Amino acid sequence: MKKNHQPLTPAQSKGILSILFLGLSTLSAKAQDGLAGINEANRQVRSYFDAGTSLMYAIGAILGLIGAVKVYQKWNAGDPDTGKVAAAWFGSCVFLVVVATVIKSFFGV
């Protein structure tokens, strides 16, 4: 069975073309320049940096307290390696502070 297709009327063809044009213009309007996207990501990461640094300092403070308790326990128990443990915990805390400072200066935040 053969179907007869009727040609589109000028109004129908204009309607189809206008729908296609609107669809394509909407897609191009939503497209974003790559440089603008990179700059936006940079801005967002920099906005989180101060909160991340504060979190790093808070974690360092907690680890410092845990380390102080461990060193105190070893000292009271008379362990001979108390100095090594104290140096390791102190060095870890200093490293945490230095890393936060270096990252801040490196990224210019």
Secondary structure, DSSP 8 states (H G I E B T S, - for coil): ---------HHHHHHHHHHHHHHHHHHHHH---HHHHHHHHHHHHHHHHHHHHHHHHHHHHHHHHHHHHHHHHHHHHT-TTHHHHHHHHHHHHHHHHHHHHHHHHHHT-
